[in-house]
Each structure stands twice: as structure tokens, then as C-alpha cells.
């Protein structure tokens, strides 16, 4: 463990950030600037951020399923060692996603309507149900893993373990597909419309989730002074393989998104913003060159050379690129629907173009502070869990009654 | 059961904006409008929890004040810009329908059109499908409405609408859109914009009634739903536009025709 002072400083900074976020709540909800672009870019900063954390959580859960469902322990039984950390990460990372999406609602005080007036054909209505199911199943899985350390009967009840794990994987895939279809069914945003978003999100989630898991678990073990060579070897061998397979799969979806859009001008408009417009540097340099090419080369190199440091750095790159790519994908789609001119009056007409274009997208400080608020709450919970919960292999619960 | 629809004859439009003014006069803060859907004070629960006095909830005057503040920045430098800024801020208050004067092309190939933006009350309304709380719903007569008391303002209907017909009502902080003046239609009256229009541009009626003016026009003329160029998505829009014969003004072509006519006249004489 790091010195207590460092830990207190960490908590202190996070609590200060939470307080600053709460301070900006008033401005976020009441000031005119916070509302004037709501009908132009309805899904601003907080929605891509929500998607990112949802993907990190579900992606990490897919990686966990390699061990929990398919029984793959990895070299040096690495998965068995880190599985509880992985489940904890998946469980708690859904919290910032929830926080952000609730903060993004204009009228959270009407939230009860989601239950009292449930629309069965609405994808967003199902998000609440599926996230709750996903969270509940992960919670059950974590409690099972912790309790089985003190309960021999439970430890050898493999059928139960598998049943829980399958339900978690089912919930993960259901959440993903539904999240993809929330965007895929947006008939007003041509760049998102279609069935491809779900598949693109799953491919992204595997990379984002595995990168976060590697980064998070390595930091935890480093802080606790136990990042052994065995564990490093496990990370290098398993996570690099995931990157080597996952990056080309993601590249496949990015290329096909691009090709499909090319044949449909309103969707291609979004890629014009990504290829030549305001997002071009982020898309070409960050997402394609760094995010797909460099990370792939580094993954292959560090796998061959068995270099943990490079693998660790690669995971940080994937974490950052993952956020930027989701932000650009979502925001460029929204901007494209405003900017697309169907060939002027003689050919066709885009009501959004007529109504809103030209438009400059500018994120206000209160909105940024909501992101800070959600992330700070997440980091506090993540750290607290690592301190309180018995997440090491063979570690018996001491502090919480429910695990005894 | 009636199936209401609207036809917009662009050729007749003067661009006087009387329809927009009538919409504001009829609906904004009017006791007559949507009595059954009067929402509670925005953020009443949240305001209570955070200890924020209710007076801080932005009333209409707040935006008017804001418009004055913003336009004051330009009043000495550029009075025209000041006017535009003020209009922009105030227009955010109420945008259920708008008329845009679109000018394109380059002289002598000038393009001009008055485009009426309004909710299409689609038969397959994607906004109704995506709404998680049934806040957006469709009546049996096809009119699509929003119940502000159920709206969580998630924005999904805004991303679903291909016609830019939805916006945030800054007073209720919920989604807002054209209602075809449902409260008037229920009393057998026409929507305010239709009744006010001096040139009979907007025609409203029952599409299922073969004798209604709307049915006759849709049948007899080549009225197209969605936009003046046809639908954007297959949502079965129920606002029809009569394609304009005049919105492409090719001056060169007109001159050529005139010359030909003049030549013909000379030859004949």
C-alpha cells in the first residue's frame, strides 16, 4: 500500500473535485447557456462519456468471462488471481455511466415515468432494465467469489458459478446490443442509423475494457507492492493477444462504417467531418494512426519481446484513444446532420441544415464539471472498494457482514 | 375517426410570418392551450433538495432580458446584428413552427423558397417509438403530442426526428413541438396558423374525408409529404407540400423565352 499520506491526498483531491462539481450543478441546470444548444446537439459531452464508461464496464466483463464462463485461467493462473479485481472494476465502472446519463437528463425529477410509463418498444427504456440486471448479476458474482473463500460448499458448487457467469455474460451482451441500437435506431442521425453500431461498440468495448483492466489491476498490485513477474508475464501474454486480435477487428468495423457511409451521402457527411473537418486530426492521427496502427505494432512487439512496460503504456494509449473515438463518432454524427446540405433547393432539403447551420459546438464549463463530478465519484468508490473488499485470491472477508 | 393532415402551398406564401405570430399568440403561456398538460414547476424536486428558491427558475422575462443584454453588445457597432441577436435569443422561446426564406444560387440562376418547418405528425412517428416514457404519444386522429409531465428530456426524440421538428421548451424544460393546435381542433376549430394565414397557404383537414379540401388537393395535385422535395425517411409524414413551380428562377432562361417571343412577334408582323 502507498503511504497513508498519499492515499489521503488522493481522497482529498477527489473530494474537492466532487464539491466543485456539485457547486456547478446549479449553473448546469439553470443557466441559459446550458440549454441553448440542447435541441441542436441533444447528446453532448456527457453522452459519449457515458457510452465510454458503459463500454469500459461491459468490455471488462467480457474479459472476465474468459475465466468465469470459458474456464481459461491464463498463464500462471493469472485470471484466477485478478478475477475479483476485474469483477469489481466492471461493477463500479457502471456507476459513472449512470451518473452521467442521469445528469444529462433535462428533467431528472420526472425519472419515475421510466417505471410508471414504460415504453416497451423504446431502446432507452430498456437501458434502465438491462443496466439494473447487469449490475445485479455482477454484484451476485462478486459476492459469490468472496463468499466462496470462506464457504467450501459454495467453492465447489461449480454449476452455480457457471450459471451466474453465463447470466453476467448474457446481461453484458444484451446491454451492449441495446446500447448500439439506441444509436442505430436514431432515424434523425444518418451516420448512426443501422445495425452496425452495436457490433462497433462491442469491438471497442473489448479493447477499452481490457486496456482499463490491465491498467487498473497493475496499478492496484503496484500500489500494494505485489506486481510479481508471474503476473507481468500473464498480462503480457494474455492482454497483448487480446489487443492483437481486437485491434484488427475494430479496424474492420471502422473501415466498414466508412465504406457503408460512403454510399449514403448524409452518413458520409459525418466522415467528411472526421476526414477533412474539425475532427480530422483526432480521427486520422489519434484514432487511426495511433489507435489502430501504432497500438497494433506495439502489441505485437511487446508480445514477442515480453515487455510489460510497453504493454502497460499501450493500454494507456488505448484508454485515451477509446474515449476520443467514441466522442468523435457521436458528436460528428450529430454535427453532420446539421451540416449536410442535400444539394440545395433544386435537389433536396435538410430541415436541420436550414434551421441550425452554421453552428459551432462549444462545451460549457458546467457540462465539463459534470464529467469531473461523475469521474471523481467513480475513482473514490473504486479506491474504497480496493481498500475495504477482500479481492485477493484466498483473502477471507473480515469487515463486511454480508461476505462472512 | 378523422385523420388530420396539413397541406402547405408554398407558391402562395408571402413570407409574412403571420402563422408564426399566431402560433405564439395562441400557445405561449395561453390558458387555452393544453390545460391537461400543464407541467409542474421545472425541477421542483431538485430545487427543493438543493434549497434553490423557485424564483430562480428562468421565466420568460429572463430570456427577454437576456436578449436585450446580448443585443446591447452590438447596438452601437452594428444595429442590424443587434436586431438579429435579439431575435435569435427570443426565437428560442417558441419555435413550434418557423418560415425560412431560403435564397440560393448565383445571379442569374437564383433560387428562392419559403420553407415552412413544422412537425409532420408522422403515421410511423419515430419520436413516439423511441420515447422511453410515452411522453411522446399519438392520438387516434394521428396528432402527435408531448406530455411534459412525463418527459425526462433524454433527447432521444430529437435524435430520432428527421424533420428538425422538436426543440426544448425553455420555460417547461421539456420537449416541445407543434400540436396541430389539438385544443382548438377538439372544439371543431382550425389550428391558429391556418386560420390566420392571409394567403390560404396552410390548409388543414381530415385526410380520410374524400370531400375535404386537404384530400382533394393531395389527390389532384402532386403534393409530397415531409419536405417540398419529398420525405426524408419513410415515416409517413402527414404535412404535405405542394411542389413550387416558381422557386427556381432562371433569369437567363426567362430572357431567352422573352427573346424568342419577341422574335416570333417580329416575324409574324
Boltz contact constraints between the chains, C-beta under 6 A:
constraints:
  - contact:
      token1: [A, 32]
      token2: [B, 66]
      max_distance: 6.0
  - contact:
      token1: [A, 35]
      token2: [B, 170]
      max_distance: 6.0
  - contact:
      token1: [A, 38]
      token2: [B, 168]
      max_distance: 6.0
  - contact:
      token1: [A, 39]
      token2: [B, 158]
      max_distance: 6.0
  - contact:
      token1: [A, 39]
      token2: [B, 167]
      max_distance: 6.0
  - contact:
      token1: [A, 39]
      token2: [B, 168]
      max_distance: 6.0
  - contact:
      token1: [A, 42]
      token2: [B, 155]
      max_distance: 6.0
  - contact:
      token1: [A, 42]
      token2: [B, 158]
      max_distance: 6.0
  - contact:
      token1: [A, 42]
      token2: [B, 159]
      max_distance: 6.0
  - contact:
      token1: [A, 43]
      token2: [B, 155]
      max_distance: 6.0
  - contact:
      token1: [A, 105]
      token2: [B, 152]
      max_distance: 6.0
  - contact:
      token1: [A, 105]
      token2: [B, 153]
      max_distance: 6.0
  - contact:
      token1: [A, 105]
      token2: [B, 154]
      max_distance: 6.0
  - contact:
      token1: [A, 106]
      token2: [B, 153]
      max_distance: 6.0
  - contact:
      token1: [A, 106]
      token2: [B, 173]
      max_distance: 6.0
  - contact:
      token1: [A, 107]
      token2: [B, 152]
      max_distance: 6.0
  - contact:
      token1: [A, 107]
      token2: [B, 153]
      max_distance: 6.0
  - contact:
      token1: [A, 107]
      token2: [B, 174]
      max_distance: 6.0
  - contact:
      token1: [A, 109]
      token2: [B, 43]
      max_distance: 6.0
  - contact:
      token1: [A, 109]
      token2: [B, 45]
      max_distance: 6.0
  - contact:
      token1: [A, 109]
      token2: [B, 46]
      max_distance: 6.0
  - contact:
      token1: [A, 110]
      token2: [B, 152]
      max_distance: 6.0
  - contact:
      token1: [A, 111]
      token2: [B, 152]
      max_distance: 6.0
  - contact:
      token1: [A, 113]
      token2: [B, 133]
      max_distance: 6.0
  - contact:
      token1: [A, 113]
      token2: [B, 150]
      max_distance: 6.0
  - contact:
      token1: [A, 114]
      token2: [B, 132]
      max_distance: 6.0
  - contact:
      token1: [A, 114]
      token2: [B, 133]
      max_distance: 6.0
  - contact:
      token1: [A, 117]
      token2: [B, 133]
      max_distance: 6.0
  - contact:
      token1: [A, 117]
      token2: [B, 134]
      max_distance: 6.0
  - contact:
      token1: [A, 117]
      token2: [B, 150]
      max_distance: 6.0
  - contact:
      token1: [A, 119]
      token2: [B, 131]
      max_distance: 6.0
  - contact:
      token1: [A, 119]
      token2: [B, 132]
      max_distance: 6.0
  - contact:
      token1: [A, 119]
      token2: [B, 134]
      max_distance: 6.0
  - contact:
      token1: [A, 121]
      token2: [B, 129]
      max_distance: 6.0
  - contact:
      token1: [A, 122]
      token2: [B, 130]
      max_distance: 6.0
  - contact:
      token1: [A, 122]
      token2: [B, 131]
      max_distance: 6.0
  - contact:
      token1: [A, 122]
      token2: [B, 132]
      max_distance: 6.0
  - contact:
      token1: [A, 124]
      token2: [B, 132]
      max_distance: 6.0
  - contact:
      token1: [A, 124]
      token2: [B, 154]
      max_distance: 6.0
  - contact:
      token1: [A, 124]
      token2: [B, 156]
      max_distance: 6.0
  - contact:
      token1: [A, 125]
      token2: [B, 132]
      max_distance: 6.0
  - contact:
      token1: [A, 186]
      token2: [B, 159]
      max_distance: 6.0
  - contact:
      token1: [A, 186]
      token2: [B, 160]
      max_distance: 6.0
  - contact:
      token1: [A, 187]
      token2: [B, 126]
      max_distance: 6.0
  - contact:
      token1: [A, 187]
      token2: [B, 160]
      max_distance: 6.0
  - contact:
      token1: [A, 187]
      token2: [B, 162]
      max_distance: 6.0
  - contact:
      token1: [A, 187]
      token2: [B, 233]
      max_distance: 6.0
  - contact:
      token1: [A, 188]
      token2: [B, 159]
      max_distance: 6.0
  - contact:
      token1: [A, 188]
      token2: [B, 160]
      max_distance: 6.0
  - contact:
      token1: [A, 188]
      token2: [B, 161]
      max_distance: 6.0
  - contact:
      token1: [A, 188]
      token2: [B, 162]
      max_distance: 6.0
  - contact:
      token1: [A, 189]
      token2: [B, 159]
      max_distance: 6.0
  - contact:
      token1: [A, 344]
      token2: [B, 104]
      max_distance: 6.0
  - contact:
      token1: [A, 345]
      token2: [B, 102]
      max_distance: 6.0
  - contact:
      token1: [A, 345]
      token2: [B, 104]
      max_distance: 6.0
  - contact:
      token1: [A, 345]
      token2: [B, 111]
      max_distance: 6.0
  - contact:
      token1: [A, 345]
      token2: [B, 113]
      max_distance: 6.0
  - contact:
      token1: [A, 346]
      token2: [B, 248]
      max_distance: 6.0
  - contact:
      token1: [A, 348]
      token2: [B, 229]
      max_distance: 6.0
  - contact:
      token1: [A, 349]
      token2: [B, 227]
      max_distance: 6.0
  - contact:
      token1: [A, 349]
      token2: [B, 229]
      max_distance: 6.0
  - contact:
      token1: [A, 351]
      token2: [B, 117]
      max_distance: 6.0
  - contact:
      token1: [A, 351]
      token2: [B, 163]
      max_distance: 6.0
  - contact:
      token1: [A, 351]
      token2: [B, 164]
      max_distance: 6.0
  - contact:
      token1: [A, 352]
      token2: [B, 164]
      max_distance: 6.0
  - contact:
      token1: [A, 354]
      token2: [B, 100]
      max_distance: 6.0
  - contact:
      token1: [A, 354]
      token2: [B, 115]
      max_distance: 6.0
  - contact:
      token1: [A, 355]
      token2: [B, 164]
      max_distance: 6.0
